[in-house]
């Protein structure tokens, strides 16, 4: 499938640089592909979400927690001159090892030593040292840190920065507000490089309102990697390879969600990360199994959804894998119309932007 069919023009003014305040004051575009022309698109507020759900439905949240995974360091190689490098951690592979994207990657080779941060190394929080173990493709490297486990986590927290998406970072610098703004209120499992941004709209007020109408709340974990920021370089979707991300669906959560489906409730995923993980864990018959490990699921039009009934998600980049996913979920023409409506009506796009509630397109016709 050609990538350019997922392109659209987005004015810079529609890109949000800060979240709505309060979070649940963001706008919500409700998209119903099977409704008539007058009802397919409706403008609402995130606070209206409970009115579109039923008792017995289940919201699925991604409880991953964003870490300050942007590291600025100095590369040292023997007696050679020192050079500056920037690395974004994107997948932990051991207690002392991370895969990362490096800029400029050409300055690094296996065996190089990198020092991150400033200050007295004896306190373990002033600087952080690592060795480049491997160098892969597209700027990816494997780092082996001198620290391990909780000590490494503490050091990254001290010297790292929140890796704001490029479309925000290119317009303003990261600040202290981003440490809280770029985190969901229910985040608890550290390891993500990027926030599951649909969840940024939730507040205790909204969660209480959902509970009051009988909507269940369940959590999965998918540690969002820096690959989510990478542009599509292929001209055809068949030539694109997704970066894998580590996810976990507990046996208890799988059992609870299967029970929801069995009694006629709907599974409502908050964010594309939750959806990708649930669909990875679901069998052909829609039964959700416990899951733990990497997933590189790539969802494009023609994909037959196994378990997820509704999706709450922000507005995504042109020609991105996420716009392809929502087009698979609600139909390409429907989503083209929805995005055109959103742009015309001043909806705010991307990580700090407004949200949408997507109903699934029932025909789900195969595309060759």
Secondary structure by P-SEA (a helix, b strand, c coil): ccccccbbbbcccccccccccccccbbbbbbbccccccccbbbbccccccccccccbbbbbbcbbbcccbbbbcccccccbbbbbbbbbcccccccbbbbbbcccccccccbbbbcccccccccccbbbbbbccccccbbbbbbbcccaaaaaaaaaacccccccaaaaacccccccccccccccccccccccccccccccccaaaaaaaaaabbbbbbbbbbccccccccccccccccbbbbbbbbbbcaaaaaaaaaaaaabbbbbbccaaaaaaaaaaccccccccccccccccccccccccccccbbbbcccccccaaaaaaaaaccaaaaaaaaaaaaaaccccccccbbbbbcccccccccc
